[in-house]
């Protein structure tokens, strides 16, 4: 109990005193997680929509793969990204390993299947006649799809929340492809793991509490938007 209380006090001290290392770690966490989430949403929404609306051979396999990706172990993603970015790997010449860019790539790979699967389900749940009615009213294919996505906007926001939650709390892939380098690739999750391994439990709890605060703040903002959209007019 004393350790937990000490962690809370340490978290408040780090935030109030404006500890430079803590703010740098927090800023990098936000930058990596938000960028990865934006990439996942940018890729996942059109892919999920295409899978939901298009009939093709192997469609069920693709859906099953996306659903499987929702439970994909981050360490496995980290391993594949590391191999790709390794010096002798296919993308090794870019020198991206152990950089924030590598972390963004890995986290986007983790979050994209989540978005694809949730978007596909959301689009499929919209009344099938809705798109037909839009086209009957003269809407182009693109406009009818846009209207369909607007109709499913609440589940789409939920997909974004799920994606952010997956990447901001991820540690395995971030550790593998980022290397947890001080001042370069150290984020709140990897910093907490390092502090724990050193027996600095109060500091580890402080990092964990800051991470929870970030996750709560972002999800609160998205929830408020979601509920505003759901409110009767």
Residue frames as a rotation matrix with the C-alpha (Angstrom) as fourth column:
UNK 1
0.570 0.822 0.000 0.00
0.822 -0.570 0.000 0.00
0.000 0.000 -1.000 0.00
UNK 2
0.409 -0.510 -0.757 2.88
0.162 -0.776 0.610 2.35
-0.898 -0.372 -0.234 0.80
UNK 3
-0.640 -0.665 0.385 4.36
0.460 0.070 0.885 1.64
-0.615 0.744 0.261 -2.64
UNK 4
-0.102 0.701 0.706 1.08
0.969 -0.092 0.231 2.58
0.227 0.707 -0.670 -4.37
UNK 5
0.802 0.387 -0.455 0.77
0.522 -0.824 0.219 5.75
-0.291 -0.413 -0.863 -2.31
UNK 6
0.000 -0.906 -0.424 4.39
0.166 -0.418 0.893 6.58
-0.986 -0.071 0.150 -3.06
UNK 7
-0.592 -0.163 0.789 3.72
0.769 0.180 0.614 6.05
-0.242 0.970 0.018 -6.77
UNK 8
0.442 0.836 0.326 0.80
0.875 -0.481 0.047 8.47
0.197 0.265 -0.944 -6.66
UNK 9
0.708 -0.251 -0.661 2.87
0.213 -0.816 0.538 11.09
-0.674 -0.521 -0.524 -4.88
UNK 10
-0.375 -0.920 0.115 5.73
0.331 -0.017 0.943 10.58
-0.866 0.392 0.311 -7.35
UNK 11
-0.255 0.369 0.894 3.37
0.965 0.041 0.258 10.96
0.058 0.929 -0.366 -10.34
UNK 12
0.807 0.587 -0.071 2.01
0.591 -0.799 0.107 14.23
0.006 -0.128 -0.992 -8.94
UNK 13
0.386 -0.749 -0.539 5.54
0.133 -0.533 0.836 15.46
-0.913 -0.394 -0.106 -8.24
UNK 14
-0.519 -0.629 0.579 6.74
0.621 0.188 0.761 14.65
-0.587 0.754 0.293 -11.75
UNK 15
0.033 0.626 0.779 3.78
0.954 -0.253 0.162 16.45
0.299 0.738 -0.605 -13.32
UNK 16
0.876 0.377 -0.302 3.74
0.468 -0.815 0.341 19.46
-0.117 -0.440 -0.890 -11.01
UNK 17
0.305 -0.849 -0.432 7.49
0.101 -0.422 0.901 20.09
-0.947 -0.318 -0.043 -11.04
UNK 18
0.858 0.069 -0.508 7.61
-0.469 -0.296 -0.832 19.77
-0.208 0.953 -0.222 -14.81
UNK 19
0.154 -0.825 0.544 10.28
-0.103 0.534 0.839 17.07
-0.983 -0.185 -0.003 -14.81
UNK 20
-0.040 -0.217 -0.975 11.96
-0.903 -0.411 0.128 17.39
-0.428 0.886 -0.180 -18.21
UNK 21
-0.929 -0.359 -0.094 12.49
-0.366 0.844 0.392 13.67
-0.062 0.398 -0.915 -18.80
UNK 22
-0.548 0.792 0.270 8.91
0.424 0.541 -0.727 12.81
-0.721 -0.284 -0.632 -17.83
UNK 23
0.294 0.676 -0.676 7.44
-0.289 -0.611 -0.737 15.45
-0.911 0.412 0.016 -20.12
UNK 24
-0.353 -0.499 -0.792 9.70
-0.912 -0.004 0.409 14.30
-0.207 0.867 -0.454 -22.98
UNK 25
-0.979 0.019 0.204 8.63
0.030 0.998 0.052 10.68
-0.203 0.057 -0.978 -22.48
UNK 26
-0.198 0.980 -0.032 4.97
0.361 0.042 -0.932 11.72
-0.911 -0.196 -0.362 -22.27
UNK 27
0.172 0.218 -0.961 5.21
-0.670 -0.689 -0.277 13.87
-0.723 0.691 0.027 -25.40
UNK 28
-0.709 -0.489 -0.508 6.82
-0.705 0.475 0.527 11.04
-0.017 0.732 -0.681 -27.36
UNK 29
-0.799 0.490 0.349 4.16
0.317 0.836 -0.447 8.62
-0.511 -0.247 -0.823 -26.14
UNK 30
0.166 0.905 -0.391 1.43
0.035 -0.401 -0.915 10.93
-0.986 0.138 -0.098 -27.42
UNK 31
-0.033 -0.236 -0.971 3.19
-0.884 -0.446 0.138 11.56
-0.466 0.863 -0.194 -30.73
UNK 32
-0.915 -0.371 -0.160 3.79
-0.403 0.816 0.413 7.89
-0.023 0.443 -0.896 -31.46
UNK 33
-0.683 0.685 0.254 0.38
0.440 0.663 -0.605 6.67
-0.583 -0.301 -0.754 -30.29
UNK 34
0.188 0.791 -0.582 -1.69
-0.125 -0.568 -0.813 9.39
-0.974 0.226 -0.008 -32.00
UNK 35
-0.224 -0.346 -0.911 0.24
-0.929 -0.208 0.307 9.05
-0.296 0.915 -0.274 -35.27
UNK 36
-0.987 -0.156 0.040 -0.08
-0.143 0.963 0.230 5.27
-0.075 0.221 -0.972 -35.22
UNK 37
-0.361 0.928 0.094 -3.80
0.425 0.253 -0.869 5.54
-0.830 -0.274 -0.486 -34.49
UNK 38
0.193 0.404 -0.894 -4.28
-0.553 -0.708 -0.439 8.03
-0.811 0.579 0.087 -37.33
UNK 39
-0.608 -0.471 -0.639 -2.49
-0.793 0.337 0.507 5.70
-0.024 0.815 -0.579 -39.74
UNK 40
-0.929 0.274 0.250 -4.53
0.216 0.947 -0.239 2.73
-0.302 -0.168 -0.938 -38.55
UNK 41
-0.007 0.971 -0.237 -7.79
0.209 -0.230 -0.950 4.65
-0.978 -0.056 -0.202 -39.00
UNK 42
0.034 -0.042 -0.999 -6.67
-0.801 -0.598 -0.003 6.01
-0.597 0.800 -0.054 -42.39
UNK 43
-0.788 -0.356 -0.503 -5.91
-0.589 0.675 0.445 2.50
0.181 0.647 -0.741 -43.62
UNK 44
-0.930 0.338 0.146 -8.52
0.223 0.831 -0.509 0.57
-0.293 -0.441 -0.848 -41.68
UNK 45
-0.191 0.924 -0.330 -11.64
-0.240 -0.370 -0.897 2.58
-0.952 -0.092 0.293 -42.54
UNK 46
0.067 0.247 -0.967 -11.39
-0.988 -0.121 -0.099 2.20
-0.141 0.961 0.236 -46.35
UNK 47
-0.793 -0.394 -0.464 -10.21
-0.470 0.881 0.054 -1.41
0.387 0.261 -0.884 -46.05
UNK 48
-0.837 0.522 0.166 -12.99
0.157 0.519 -0.840 -2.34
-0.524 -0.677 -0.517 -43.63
UNK 49
-0.010 0.850 -0.527 -15.56
-0.553 -0.444 -0.705 -0.57
-0.833 0.284 0.475 -45.80
UNK 50
-0.224 -0.148 -0.963 -14.32
-0.958 0.214 0.190 -2.35
0.178 0.966 -0.190 -48.94
UNK 51
-0.975 -0.161 -0.156 -14.43
-0.128 0.971 -0.203 -5.74
0.185 -0.178 -0.967 -47.23
UNK 52
-0.601 0.797 0.053 -17.96
0.068 0.118 -0.991 -5.06
-0.796 -0.592 -0.125 -45.95
UNK 53
0.194 0.762 -0.618 -19.38
-0.530 -0.449 -0.720 -3.84
-0.825 0.467 0.316 -49.25
UNK 54
-0.085 -0.326 -0.941 -17.51
-0.989 0.146 0.039 -5.92
0.125 0.934 -0.335 -51.82
UNK 55
0.723 0.315 0.614 -18.23
-0.376 0.926 -0.033 -9.53
-0.579 -0.207 0.789 -52.63
UNK 56
0.251 -0.708 -0.660 -15.16
-0.873 0.130 -0.471 -11.49
0.419 0.694 -0.585 -53.68
UNK 57
0.676 -0.069 -0.733 -13.67
0.128 0.991 0.025 -14.94
0.725 -0.111 0.680 -53.32
UNK 58
-0.235 -0.791 -0.565 -11.93
0.733 0.238 -0.637 -15.30
0.639 -0.563 0.524 -50.00
UNK 59
-0.066 0.273 0.960 -13.86
-0.290 -0.926 0.244 -12.48
0.955 -0.262 0.140 -48.35
UNK 60
0.893 0.448 0.031 -14.65
-0.175 0.284 0.943 -14.57
0.414 -0.848 0.332 -45.29
UNK 61
0.409 -0.837 -0.364 -10.99
0.869 0.479 -0.125 -15.48
0.279 -0.265 0.923 -44.97
UNK 62
-0.406 -0.533 0.742 -10.07
0.330 -0.843 -0.425 -11.79
0.852 0.073 0.518 -45.02
UNK 63
0.351 0.625 0.697 -12.68
-0.510 -0.496 0.703 -11.05
0.785 -0.602 0.144 -42.34
UNK 64
0.923 -0.047 -0.382 -11.39
0.297 0.717 0.630 -13.95
0.244 -0.695 0.676 -40.26
UNK 65
-0.021 -1.000 0.020 -7.83
0.857 -0.028 -0.515 -12.65
0.515 0.006 0.857 -40.64
UNK 66
-0.280 -0.015 0.960 -8.92
-0.156 -0.986 -0.061 -9.17
0.947 -0.166 0.274 -39.52
UNK 67
0.736 0.610 0.294 -10.74
-0.421 0.071 0.904 -10.64
0.531 -0.789 0.309 -36.51
UNK 68
0.665 -0.592 -0.455 -7.66
0.703 0.702 0.114 -12.71
0.253 -0.396 0.883 -35.69
UNK 69
-0.239 -0.803 0.546 -5.57
0.540 -0.577 -0.613 -9.56
0.807 0.148 0.572 -35.92
UNK 70
0.453 0.479 0.752 -7.62
-0.360 -0.674 0.645 -8.06
0.816 -0.563 -0.133 -33.09
UNK 71
0.956 -0.117 0.270 -5.84
-0.211 0.367 0.906 -10.49
-0.205 -0.923 0.326 -30.78
UNK 72
0.642 -0.765 -0.053 -2.47
0.276 0.295 -0.915 -10.41
0.715 0.573 0.400 -32.52
UNK 73
0.618 -0.469 -0.632 0.36
0.719 0.012 0.695 -10.53
-0.318 -0.883 0.344 -29.94
UNK 74
0.948 -0.250 -0.197 2.31
-0.289 -0.935 -0.206 -7.26
-0.132 0.253 -0.958 -30.12
UNK 75
0.146 -0.950 0.275 5.57
-0.397 0.199 0.896 -9.17
-0.906 -0.240 -0.348 -29.67
UNK 76
0.089 -0.051 0.995 4.89
0.725 0.688 -0.030 -11.05
-0.683 0.724 0.099 -32.91
UNK 77
0.907 0.252 0.338 4.32
0.415 -0.679 -0.606 -7.75
0.077 0.689 -0.720 -34.73
UNK 78
0.723 -0.684 -0.096 7.47
-0.545 -0.650 0.530 -6.37
-0.424 -0.331 -0.843 -33.18
UNK 79
0.026 -0.716 0.698 9.43
0.121 0.695 0.708 -9.39
-0.992 0.066 0.104 -34.37
UNK 80
0.333 0.164 0.929 8.26
0.898 0.245 -0.365 -9.07
-0.287 0.955 -0.066 -37.98
UNK 81
0.988 0.025 0.150 8.85
0.071 -0.949 -0.307 -5.31
0.134 0.314 -0.940 -38.07
UNK 82
0.491 -0.868 0.073 12.30
-0.448 -0.180 0.876 -5.80
-0.747 -0.463 -0.478 -36.55
UNK 83
-0.013 -0.470 0.883 13.19
0.550 0.733 0.399 -8.35
-0.835 0.491 0.249 -39.23
UNK 84
0.634 0.334 0.698 11.95
0.773 -0.302 -0.558 -6.01
0.024 0.893 -0.450 -41.96
UNK 85
0.950 -0.189 0.249 13.90
-0.178 -0.982 -0.066 -3.04
0.257 0.019 -0.966 -40.61
UNK 86
0.632 -0.766 0.120 17.05
0.246 0.345 0.906 -4.92
-0.735 -0.543 0.406 -39.60
UNK 87
0.012 -0.729 -0.684 20.25
-0.558 -0.573 0.600 -3.87
-0.830 0.375 -0.414 -41.35
UNK 88
-0.920 -0.388 0.048 20.15
-0.204 0.580 0.789 -6.94
-0.334 0.716 -0.613 -43.60
UNK 89
-0.258 0.918 0.301 16.35
0.512 0.394 -0.764 -6.85
-0.820 -0.043 -0.571 -43.93
UNK 90
-0.009 0.346 0.938 14.28
0.998 -0.051 0.028 -5.66
0.058 0.937 -0.345 -46.91
UNK 91
0.748 0.362 0.556 13.93
0.353 -0.927 0.129 -2.16
0.562 0.100 -0.821 -45.46
UNK 92
0.499 -0.602 -0.624 17.20
0.810 0.067 0.583 -2.02
-0.309 -0.796 0.520 -43.55
UNK 93
-0.370 -0.712 0.597 18.71
0.882 -0.471 -0.014 0.58
0.291 0.521 0.802 -45.86
UNK 94
0.296 0.572 0.765 16.29
0.269 -0.818 0.508 3.19
0.917 0.055 -0.396 -44.53
UNK 95
-0.717 -0.690 -0.103 17.83
0.260 -0.128 -0.957 3.01
0.647 -0.713 0.271 -41.05
UNK 96
-0.035 0.836 0.548 14.48
-0.479 -0.496 0.725 3.12
0.877 -0.237 0.418 -39.27
UNK 97
0.343 0.175 -0.923 15.10
0.542 0.765 0.347 0.52
0.767 -0.620 0.168 -36.58
UNK 98
-0.152 -0.300 -0.942 15.29
0.981 -0.160 -0.107 1.94
-0.118 -0.941 0.319 -33.05
UNK 99
-0.979 -0.018 0.204 13.54
0.054 -0.984 0.172 5.15
0.197 0.180 0.964 -34.07
UNK 100
-0.521 0.852 -0.041 10.08
-0.291 -0.223 -0.930 6.58
-0.802 -0.473 0.365 -33.28
UNK 101
-0.165 0.446 -0.880 9.15
-0.986 -0.065 0.152 5.88
0.011 0.893 0.450 -36.92
UNK 102
-0.724 -0.152 -0.673 9.72
-0.233 0.972 0.030 2.16
0.650 0.178 -0.739 -36.38
UNK 103
-0.905 0.417 -0.083 7.50
0.204 0.254 -0.945 2.29
-0.373 -0.873 -0.315 -33.29
UNK 104
-0.287 0.822 -0.493 4.77
-0.710 -0.528 -0.467 4.04
-0.643 0.216 0.735 -35.26
UNK 105
-0.348 0.100 -0.932 4.96
-0.809 0.471 0.352 1.38
0.474 0.877 -0.083 -38.00
UNK 106
-0.899 -0.052 -0.436 4.71
0.122 0.924 -0.362 -1.45
0.422 -0.378 -0.824 -35.47
UNK 107
-0.750 0.641 -0.160 1.85
0.100 -0.130 -0.986 0.13
-0.654 -0.756 0.034 -33.55
UNK 108
-0.234 0.667 -0.707 -0.06
-0.915 -0.397 -0.072 0.97
-0.329 0.630 0.703 -36.73
UNK 109
-0.561 -0.026 -0.827 0.32
-0.485 0.821 0.303 -2.69
0.671 0.571 -0.473 -37.77
UNK 110
-0.944 0.229 -0.236 -1.17
0.327 0.580 -0.746 -3.71
-0.034 -0.782 -0.623 -34.42
UNK 111
-0.550 0.747 -0.373 -4.10
-0.090 -0.498 -0.863 -1.30
-0.830 -0.441 0.341 -34.60
UNK 112
-0.649 0.284 -0.706 -5.06
-0.759 -0.306 0.574 -1.56
-0.053 0.908 0.415 -38.29
UNK 113
-0.782 0.405 -0.474 -6.67
0.163 0.867 0.472 -5.05
0.602 0.291 -0.744 -38.08
UNK 114
-0.651 0.561 -0.511 -8.72
0.611 -0.011 -0.791 -3.82
-0.449 -0.828 -0.335 -35.12
UNK 115
-0.477 0.455 -0.752 -10.06
-0.445 -0.863 -0.240 -0.91
-0.758 0.220 0.614 -37.14
UNK 116
-0.766 0.163 -0.622 -10.69
-0.564 0.296 0.771 -3.09
0.309 0.941 -0.135 -40.22
UNK 117
-0.793 0.447 -0.414 -12.67
0.497 0.868 -0.014 -5.65
0.353 -0.217 -0.910 -38.23
UNK 118
-0.495 0.620 -0.609 -14.76
0.535 -0.334 -0.776 -3.11
-0.684 -0.710 -0.166 -36.31
UNK 119
-0.552 0.275 -0.787 -15.45
-0.603 -0.783 0.150 -0.96
-0.575 0.558 0.598 -39.37
UNK 120
-0.861 0.216 -0.460 -16.51
-0.256 0.598 0.760 -4.00
0.439 0.772 -0.460 -41.39
UNK 121
-0.630 0.650 -0.425 -18.97
0.776 0.539 -0.326 -5.00
0.018 -0.536 -0.844 -38.68
UNK 122
-0.472 0.435 -0.767 -20.26
0.170 -0.808 -0.563 -1.42
-0.865 -0.396 0.308 -38.34
UNK 123
-0.678 0.183 -0.712 -20.86
-0.701 -0.452 0.551 -1.02
-0.221 0.873 0.435 -42.07
UNK 124
-0.849 0.347 -0.398 -22.56
0.083 0.832 0.548 -4.40
0.522 0.432 -0.736 -42.35
UNK 125
-0.611 0.626 -0.485 -24.98
0.728 0.203 -0.655 -3.46
-0.311 -0.753 -0.579 -39.58
UNK 126
-0.656 0.405 -0.637 -26.30
-0.434 -0.893 -0.120 -0.45
-0.618 0.197 0.761 -41.51
UNK 127
0.318 0.888 0.333 -29.57
-0.072 0.373 -0.925 -1.18
-0.945 0.270 0.182 -43.30
UNK 128
-0.477 -0.563 0.675 -28.62
0.572 0.384 0.725 -2.69
-0.668 0.731 0.139 -46.71
UNK 129
0.286 0.693 0.662 -31.37
0.958 -0.208 -0.197 -0.65
0.001 0.691 -0.723 -48.36
UNK 130
0.544 -0.079 -0.836 -29.79
0.286 -0.918 0.273 2.62
-0.789 -0.388 -0.477 -47.23
UNK 131
-0.510 -0.827 -0.237 -27.10
-0.018 -0.265 0.964 2.61
-0.860 0.496 0.120 -49.91
UNK 132
-0.570 0.385 0.726 -29.60
0.816 0.364 0.449 1.54
-0.091 0.848 -0.522 -52.56
UNK 133
0.532 0.821 -0.207 -31.87
0.808 -0.566 -0.163 4.43
-0.251 -0.081 -0.965 -51.60
UNK 134
0.191 -0.554 -0.811 -28.97
0.025 -0.823 0.568 6.88
-0.981 -0.129 -0.143 -51.81
UNK 135
-0.818 -0.527 0.231 -28.08
0.197 0.121 0.973 5.69
-0.540 0.841 0.005 -55.30
UNK 136
-0.197 0.841 0.503 -31.75
0.980 0.180 0.084 5.85
-0.020 0.510 -0.860 -56.31
UNK 137
0.673 0.418 -0.610 -31.74
0.494 -0.868 -0.050 9.50
-0.550 -0.268 -0.791 -55.28
UNK 138
0.920 -0.300 0.254 -28.89
0.113 -0.416 -0.902 10.13
0.376 0.859 -0.348 -57.70
UNK 139
0.654 -0.728 0.206 -25.93
-0.583 -0.311 0.751 9.91
-0.482 -0.611 -0.628 -55.34
UNK 140
0.278 -0.667 -0.691 -22.67
-0.720 0.331 -0.609 8.72
0.635 0.668 -0.388 -56.86
UNK 141
0.507 -0.153 -0.849 -20.96
0.354 0.934 0.044 5.61
0.786 -0.323 0.527 -55.54
UNK 142
-0.570 -0.816 -0.099 -18.51
0.473 -0.226 -0.851 7.68
0.672 -0.532 0.515 -53.51
UNK 143
-0.571 0.420 0.705 -21.24
-0.627 -0.777 -0.045 9.87
0.529 -0.468 0.707 -52.03
UNK 144
0.537 0.807 -0.245 -23.37
-0.467 0.526 0.711 6.88
0.703 -0.268 0.659 -51.11
UNK 145
0.178 -0.575 -0.799 -20.40
0.642 0.683 -0.349 5.25
0.746 -0.451 0.490 -49.36
UNK 146
-0.795 -0.475 0.378 -19.68
0.093 -0.710 -0.697 8.53
0.600 -0.519 0.609 -47.55
UNK 147
-0.091 0.858 0.506 -23.30
-0.806 -0.362 0.468 8.70
0.585 -0.365 0.724 -46.41
UNK 148
0.607 0.262 -0.750 -23.07
0.057 0.928 0.369 5.10
0.793 -0.267 0.548 -45.27
UNK 149
-0.329 -0.823 -0.463 -20.00
0.665 0.147 -0.733 5.86
0.671 -0.549 0.499 -43.18
UNK 150
-0.704 0.152 0.693 -21.74
-0.419 -0.878 -0.233 8.89
0.573 -0.454 0.682 -41.73
UNK 151
0.404 0.913 -0.052 -24.61
-0.577 0.298 0.761 6.64
0.710 -0.278 0.647 -40.71
UNK 152
0.702 -0.216 -0.678 -22.12
0.480 0.848 0.227 4.35
0.526 -0.485 0.699 -38.96
UNK 153
0.173 -0.719 0.673 -20.11
-0.236 -0.693 -0.681 7.20
0.956 -0.041 -0.290 -37.39
UNK 154
0.576 0.068 0.814 -20.65
-0.810 -0.082 0.580 6.11
0.107 -0.994 0.007 -33.79
UNK 155
0.912 -0.297 0.285 -19.14
0.213 0.933 0.289 2.63
-0.352 -0.203 0.914 -34.26
UNK 156
0.536 -0.756 0.375 -16.35
0.457 -0.114 -0.882 4.26
0.709 0.645 0.285 -36.29
UNK 157
0.300 -0.394 0.869 -15.49
-0.681 -0.726 -0.094 6.43
0.668 -0.563 -0.486 -33.30
UNK 158
0.799 0.028 0.600 -15.50
-0.493 0.602 0.628 3.30
-0.344 -0.798 0.495 -31.15
UNK 159
0.829 -0.537 0.159 -13.04
0.537 0.681 -0.498 1.73
0.159 0.498 0.852 -33.59
UNK 160
0.284 -0.728 0.624 -10.75
-0.049 -0.661 -0.749 4.74
0.957 0.182 -0.224 -33.20
UNK 161
0.461 -0.054 0.886 -10.97
-0.865 -0.249 0.435 4.48
0.197 -0.967 -0.161 -29.42
UNK 162
0.935 -0.095 0.341 -10.14
-0.014 0.952 0.304 0.78
-0.354 -0.289 0.889 -29.53
UNK 163
0.631 -0.738 0.238 -7.17
0.504 0.157 -0.849 1.44
0.590 0.656 0.471 -31.81
UNK 164
0.203 -0.561 0.802 -5.77
-0.497 -0.765 -0.409 4.15
0.843 -0.316 -0.434 -29.55
UNK 165
0.665 0.109 0.739 -6.24
-0.736 0.265 0.623 1.98
-0.128 -0.958 0.256 -26.48
UNK 166
0.944 -0.302 0.130 -4.33
0.319 0.937 -0.142 -0.84
-0.079 0.176 0.981 -28.15
UNK 167
0.395 -0.849 0.352 -1.32
0.478 -0.138 -0.868 1.26
0.785 0.511 0.351 -29.15
UNK 168
0.289 -0.301 0.909 -0.97
-0.586 -0.806 -0.080 3.54
0.757 -0.510 -0.409 -26.13
UNK 169
0.642 0.022 0.767 -0.79
-0.717 0.373 0.589 0.56
-0.273 -0.928 0.255 -23.76
UNK 170
0.947 -0.266 -0.182 1.46
0.121 0.817 -0.564 -1.57
0.299 0.512 0.805 -25.98
UNK 171
0.622 -0.762 0.179 4.95
-0.610 -0.328 0.722 -2.38
-0.491 -0.558 -0.669 -24.72
UNK 172
0.417 -0.478 0.773 6.31
0.302 0.875 0.378 -5.51
-0.857 0.076 0.509 -26.46
UNK 173
0.531 -0.169 0.830 6.62
0.843 0.001 -0.539 -4.18
0.091 0.986 0.143 -30.00
UNK 174
0.921 -0.176 0.349 7.70
-0.169 -0.984 -0.052 -0.72
0.352 -0.011 -0.936 -28.80
UNK 175
0.601 -0.724 0.339 10.51
-0.401 0.094 0.911 -2.29
-0.692 -0.683 -0.234 -26.81
UNK 176
0.317 -0.468 0.825 11.66
0.594 0.776 0.212 -4.48
-0.739 0.423 0.524 -29.70
UNK 177
0.366 -0.133 0.921 11.65
0.893 -0.228 -0.387 -1.96
0.261 0.965 0.035 -32.54
UNK 178
0.841 0.006 0.541 12.40
-0.046 -0.995 0.084 1.15
0.539 -0.096 -0.837 -30.45
UNK 179
-0.001 -0.919 -0.394 15.05
0.470 0.347 -0.812 -0.21
0.883 -0.186 0.432 -28.13
UNK 180
0.795 0.395 -0.460 13.86
0.581 -0.281 0.764 1.95
0.173 -0.874 -0.453 -25.20
UNK 181
-0.253 -0.943 0.216 16.63
0.857 -0.322 -0.402 4.49
0.449 0.083 0.890 -25.82
UNK 182
0.056 0.235 -0.970 16.69
0.807 -0.583 -0.095 7.37
-0.588 -0.778 -0.222 -23.35
UNK 183
-0.196 -0.069 -0.978 15.69
-0.127 -0.987 0.096 10.64
-0.972 0.143 0.185 -24.98
UNK 184
-0.820 -0.160 -0.549 14.96
-0.550 -0.041 0.834 8.95
-0.156 0.986 -0.054 -28.31
UNK 185
-0.433 0.658 -0.616 12.49
-0.321 0.526 0.788 6.06
0.842 0.539 -0.016 -28.16
UNK 186
-0.905 0.097 -0.415 11.55
0.410 0.466 -0.784 5.73
0.117 -0.880 -0.461 -24.50
UNK 187
-0.289 0.896 0.338 7.79
-0.298 -0.420 0.857 5.94
0.910 0.147 0.388 -23.97
UNK 188
-0.016 0.317 0.948 5.71
-0.975 -0.215 0.056 5.57
0.222 -0.924 0.313 -20.83
UNK 189
0.910 0.411 -0.048 5.18
-0.395 0.897 0.200 1.82
0.125 -0.163 0.979 -21.13
UNK 190
0.492 -0.798 -0.348 8.83
0.397 0.561 -0.726 0.97
0.775 0.219 0.593 -21.75
UNK 191
-0.308 -0.568 0.763 9.92
-0.441 -0.626 -0.644 3.48
0.843 -0.534 -0.058 -19.09
UNK 192
0.419 0.549 0.723 7.64
-0.902 0.156 0.404 1.75
0.109 -0.821 0.561 -16.58
UNK 193
0.940 -0.116 -0.320 9.10
0.083 0.990 -0.114 -1.65
0.330 0.081 0.940 -17.47
UNK 194
0.055 -0.995 0.080 12.64
0.228 -0.066 -0.971 -0.32
0.972 0.072 0.224 -17.06
UNK 195
-0.203 -0.085 0.975 11.86
-0.783 -0.584 -0.214 1.30
0.588 -0.807 0.052 -13.70
UNK 196
0.783 0.546 0.297 10.29
-0.618 0.636 0.461 -1.93
0.063 -0.545 0.836 -12.47
UNK 197
0.731 -0.559 -0.393 13.33
0.333 0.793 -0.510 -3.97
0.596 0.242 0.765 -13.51
UNK 198
-0.307 -0.874 0.377 15.50
0.059 -0.413 -0.909 -1.57
0.950 -0.257 0.178 -11.47
UNK 199
-0.351 0.249 -0.903 13.26
0.901 0.351 -0.254 -1.88
0.254 -0.903 -0.347 -8.42
UNK 200
-0.995 0.040 -0.094 12.06
-0.018 -0.974 -0.226 1.73
-0.100 -0.223 0.970 -8.75
UNK 201
-0.551 0.830 0.080 8.46
0.834 0.545 0.088 0.79
0.029 0.116 -0.993 -8.10
UNK 202
0.030 0.568 -0.823 7.23
0.478 -0.731 -0.487 4.25
-0.878 -0.378 -0.293 -7.15
UNK 203
-0.524 -0.298 -0.798 8.59
-0.490 -0.661 0.569 5.65
-0.697 0.689 0.200 -10.43
UNK 204
-0.982 0.179 0.063 7.07
0.166 0.652 0.739 2.76
0.091 0.736 -0.670 -12.39
UNK 205
-0.225 0.949 -0.222 3.68
0.921 0.132 -0.366 3.36
-0.318 -0.287 -0.904 -10.78
UNK 206
-0.114 0.126 -0.985 4.02
0.020 -0.991 -0.129 7.07
-0.993 -0.035 0.110 -11.55
UNK 207
-0.865 -0.229 -0.445 4.60
-0.431 -0.112 0.895 6.33
-0.255 0.967 -0.002 -15.24
UNK 208
-0.795 0.604 0.059 1.64
0.591 0.748 0.302 3.94
0.138 0.274 -0.952 -15.18
UNK 209
-0.065 0.790 -0.609 -0.65
0.719 -0.386 -0.577 6.54
-0.692 -0.476 -0.543 -13.63
UNK 210
-0.377 -0.130 -0.917 0.40
-0.389 -0.876 0.284 9.16
-0.840 0.464 0.280 -16.18
UNK 211
-0.992 0.005 -0.123 -0.33
-0.107 0.455 0.884 6.64
0.060 0.891 -0.451 -18.94
UNK 212
-0.462 0.880 -0.114 -3.78
0.880 0.438 -0.185 5.94
-0.113 -0.186 -0.976 -17.49
UNK 213
-0.075 0.400 -0.913 -4.45
0.264 -0.875 -0.405 9.68
-0.962 -0.272 -0.040 -17.29
UNK 214
-0.723 -0.247 -0.645 -3.55
-0.520 -0.421 0.743 10.10
-0.456 0.873 0.176 -20.97
UNK 215
-0.923 0.386 -0.003 -5.70
0.307 0.738 0.601 7.15
0.234 0.554 -0.799 -22.03
UNK 216
-0.239 0.871 -0.429 -8.62
0.860 -0.016 -0.510 8.45
-0.451 -0.491 -0.745 -19.96
UNK 217
-0.252 0.107 -0.962 -8.32
-0.090 -0.992 -0.087 12.01
-0.964 0.064 0.260 -21.33
UNK 218
-0.879 -0.122 -0.461 -8.22
-0.460 -0.045 0.887 10.89
-0.129 0.992 -0.017 -24.98
UNK 219
-0.779 0.617 -0.115 -11.07
0.536 0.749 0.389 8.41
0.327 0.241 -0.914 -24.56
UNK 220
-0.256 0.690 -0.676 -13.10
0.636 -0.406 -0.656 10.95
-0.728 -0.598 -0.335 -22.62
UNK 221
-0.510 0.011 -0.860 -12.77
-0.455 -0.852 0.260 13.42
-0.730 0.524 0.439 -25.50
UNK 222
-0.915 0.149 -0.376 -13.80
-0.282 0.429 0.858 10.78
0.289 0.891 -0.351 -28.04
UNK 223
-0.638 0.715 -0.285 -16.66
0.770 0.589 -0.245 9.59
-0.008 -0.376 -0.927 -25.82
UNK 224
-0.312 0.510 -0.801 -18.00
0.195 -0.791 -0.580 13.12
-0.930 -0.337 0.148 -25.50
UNK 225
-0.674 0.037 -0.738 -17.95
-0.694 -0.376 0.615 13.47
-0.254 0.926 0.279 -29.30
UNK 226
-0.913 0.305 -0.269 -19.62
0.147 0.864 0.482 10.07
0.380 0.401 -0.834 -29.64
UNK 227
-0.475 0.764 -0.436 -22.37
0.802 0.172 -0.572 10.86
-0.362 -0.622 -0.694 -27.14
UNK 228
-0.426 0.293 -0.856 -22.96
-0.249 -0.948 -0.201 14.27
-0.870 0.128 0.477 -28.71
UNK 229
-0.802 0.092 -0.590 -23.46
-0.581 0.113 0.806 12.57
0.141 0.989 -0.037 -32.04
UNK 230
-0.794 0.485 -0.366 -25.78
0.451 0.874 0.181 10.01
0.408 -0.021 -0.913 -30.46
UNK 231
-0.728 0.521 -0.446 -27.90
0.223 -0.435 -0.872 12.60
-0.648 -0.734 0.200 -28.64
UNK 232
-0.024 0.806 0.591 -31.39
0.983 0.127 -0.133 13.09
-0.183 0.578 -0.796 -30.12
UNK 233
-0.941 -0.307 0.143 -31.80
0.336 -0.897 0.287 16.33
0.041 0.318 0.947 -32.05
